[in-house]
């Protein structure tokens, strides 16, 4: 029998009013604006855009404010919002070759055309708390140097020349889209990359780390990591030609992986690929390691049964909105379910005790 | 298609792209007033699925969506303009459509100098400054002589 329970409305309304007041915090402290979040907590904004799977810095900043800095809650808000938007179409694939590069480093080649460009990085900082930031009014300036407009080619192109690395053959196959069709396994590489790029950074990081520690080891080097701005072009149906509809910041990572060869492939370097919205370096590197680990089947490698090689394990658990939804729903009222559990346990206990008494 | 038509299309791609990427506040400053017009398609906010390529050159995959606003207008002389703008700013998309229409009329030269060239110069300046900041962080490797080789 299902018993409907009412009566929480006033409590819920008051809880939400208190939430709003707590969100604001001490009214004697100036309120944080959405543009401040967008400009000064940019990496949090980037993470919400990547995992929310919607590039819009203003919306992500608003979501962070509304969620009181809970980034998974902010991602949830963005995911909910994006379902209300009509889909105008798909862009042409972005060309990361033509990226206006802020940062570009290679761990495999010291001297490479275009050079090693550090960009605005935390690397080489001493990770000491900077108490100067606690004082207001700082407005630091970046140094500049004459820039050359020479192209910055991908590092893997150099290895390609000698046939030492596998190539990524161009193709125009329309990719599957997990926001339109439920994900089906086995998933092809395009679907896996879509799931991983919007997956939880912490989960993808741990999966990648597990491969480095030996659970599906793939011997990855960062062939190239680049962060910068690319144009997004789309074919405009009413015009019959493409235009640029915007510019986005992305992080791209290509790993170069040792490969002894297999029954089907000669010894050569193989590749893992990561591409993420915004400046999201940790995520892009982790993504490329997990991508490479999941490719064991197509490369004819052995599976050692490591979690990062298990497509179902990775793809079905990397989404933090699905995970948090299922996890957190157990705190919501389950009075009826629990009532039946109670009755079951009471009956089993009674039966067990009766059996014990009979035996004595 | 004739060569003239191709050049015309290329020009239009360039101006539509420049307006789509413009800063909405700056565009409004440069273009405070709108001519009489009919909205064929009022500004509509939507999403475009951005694609990347596996390994930068391989098969496409879906990276995630971005917000885009589009709009179509007809000026009183019948010229139709289409506007696309990154983000969710409806006045931006409306102005983009009006600019696209105006650029097809005899006001094109004036619109180009007063609005488009200013936007393009501003974007170019921002791009160049960012490239100069990046250039200042380029590593200059030098090899140190080891003791036993000296």
Interface residues (C-beta under 8 A of the other chain):
Chain A: X49 X50 X53 X54 X55 X56 X58 X59 X82 X85 X86 X87 X88 X89 X90 X91 X92 X93 X94 X96 X97 X100 X101 X102 X103 X110 X111 X115 X116 X117 X118 X119 X120 X142 X143 X144 X145 X146 X147 X148 X149 X154 X156 X167 X168 X169 X170 X171 X172 X173 X174 X175 X176 X177 X178 X179 X189 X190 X191 X193 X194 X197 X198 X229 X231 X232 X233 X234 X236 X238 X239 X241 X242 X243 X244 X245 X246 X247 X248 X250 X252 X254 X271 X273 X275 X277
Chain B: X9 X12 X13 X16 X17 X20 X21 X44 X45 X46 X47 X48 X49 X50 X51 X52 X53 X54 X55 X56 X57 X58 X59 X60 X61 X62 X63 X64 X65 X66 X67 X68 X70 X72 X82 X84 X85 X86 X87 X88 X127 X128 X129 X130 X131 X132 X133 X134 X135 X136 X137 X138 X139 X141
